[in-house]
Amino acid sequence: MTINGSCFCGAVRYKIEGKLRDARSCHCSMCRKAFSAQASAYALAEPEEFFWVSGEDSLTSYESKSGAGLLFCSICGSTLCGTYEGKVHGVTLGCVEGNPEIELEMHIFVGSKASWETIPEGVLQYEEWPPKDA
């Protein structure tokens, strides 16, 4: 399976030669600020299956002290990927093109969600990180 993605302006494009897994929506205060939204929706990908197609020179990165970071388009500002210790480990679902054949499996960090947000029923919710076996 090939999954394609791009930023809002189309300058940066990627492909994943494989499947996404563990789709989640994170409601922590850092994700709210980073994505200018109530949460971030993303899914994990295997780093060796992720490839930049074009525009890699237009990427800007942010990395926290913990080694987690984001890659975003320096032209339009779209957040494309999450990184850990410099490797892509997940993609934002909003930048995926077409149907990635995945659904949100969980909401994480709901203990710190915005007071004005209502999370829909029917999907697992965790106060912080999910258990390792989730």
N, C-alpha and C positions, 0 to 999 in steps of 0.2 A: 504494500500500500504506500502510495506517495501522498503526503500532505503538504500543501503549499500555503505560504503566508506572506503578508506584506504589510508595510506601514500605510498610513492614511494617504500620503502623497505618492506612494509607489516607488520611491527611490530605493528602498531596501526590500529585498525579497529573499526568502529562504525556502528550503524544502526539507522534509523529514521522510526518510526511506524506512518507514516502520509505522507503528501505531502509537498513539498517545495513551497514557494511562493515568489513573488516580486523579481525575478531574475534581477540582475543589474551588470553593469560593472562600477567600480569606477576608475576615472582617476586622483585622487588627488596625490600630491607628496608623501604623506605618504604611500599610497598603492603601488605606483611605487617602492619605496624603500623596503617595506616589502615583496613584491612578486617578486622583481627583473624582472619586466615586465612593459609594457606600462599601465597596469590596473589590477585590481583584478576582477574576475568574481565570484559572490557568490549569494546565495539565502537564504532567511530567513526560519527558522524552528521553530516550537514551542518547547521551552525548555523541556517540559514534555514528548515530543515524541522522544527525542534524548537519545541514550544509547551507552555507550562504550562497545564494544564486547571483545576487547583484547588490551593490550599494554598501558593502561592508565598510568602505571608507567613510560613509555618512553616519556610522554608529557613534554614539556617545555612551559612556558607561558610568555607572555609579556603583561603588562597592562599599558595604558597611564594614565595620571592624570585625564582624563575625565571619567575613568571607562571602556572605550572600550579596548579590547585586542584581542590577538590571541593565539591559541594553535597550537603548531607544534611539529613534531617528533624530539626528540633529537638525533636520529640516522641518519636519512637521510635529515632532515630539511624541509620536506613538511609541508606547512601551511594547517591545516585541518579545523579549525573553527574560527569564530569570537565570542567573548564573550562580554557581558556587565554586569558589576558588578558581575563577577564570573560565570554567567550562559551562556551556549551556546545559541546563538540566530541565527546563520547562519553557513552555510558550504561553503567552496570553491568548485566551480563546477568542477574544475580539479581533485579533489580527489573522486568524486562520481563515482561509478561503474555502468556501464550499462546506460540505458536511464532513467533519472529522470522525464521524461515527463514534462519538463519546458523549456521555451525559455527566452532569455534575453528580458526584457521589457523596460529597460531604461539604458542610460549612464548618470552617475552622475559626478559632479565636472569636466565637460568638460571645464570650464573656466580656469582650471589649468593643462590641459593635456599637455603632452610633445610636443614640437614644431615639432618633427619629426613624430608624430602619425596622421594618417588619420582615422577618425571614419566613419564606413559605414552608408549610408543613410537608412531610413526606420524604425529606432528605436528612441523613444523619447530621447531627450537630455536636460539635465538641467545644468545650469551654476554651481550650488552647489547642495544642497539637493533638492529632489523633494517636491512638496507641500504635506501636510499631507494626502490629499485625492487622491493622485496619486497611 
